[in-house]
Amino acid sequence: ASEEVTHLHHVNVVVPVGRSRPIAAFYRDVLGFRSISRPENDRAGEWLEMDDGTQLHLSERDGGPHPDQHFAVMVDDLSAVRVRLGECGAGFRLRRLQESS
């Protein structure tokens, strides 16, 4: 068996208390994620999944998120996604990363 990491299972994003449902709706309606069940516990939140099985966990917590909190996804048609983001009023910022040498 290989000891290498084969793929990302999930990303946990902290969101303000009471905001996980509307944030989950954005990921479902605009970006095509689907809702999945989550374990019953005393914490509020939503779990979503992409077609490849990668999960996004939205966890409600008091306090603000770190200003650089983010995750990135790959898309087949960036132009089409930018149009959908614009139609729902979401901002988009293209940043080019410098390759390390």
Number of C-alpha atoms within 10 A of each C-alpha: 3 5 5 6 6 7 9 9 11 15 14 13 17 19 19 16 15 13 16 21 13 11 14 21 17 16 17 16 12 15 15 14 20 17 17 12 9 11 7 7 7 6 11 15 22 21 22 22 20 17 9 8 12 14 20 23 20 22 18 18 17 10 10 10 13 8 6 6 8 10 9 5 6 6 10 7 8 10 10 11 15 14 13 15 16 12 10 11 9 12 8 11 6 5 6 6 6 6 5 4 3
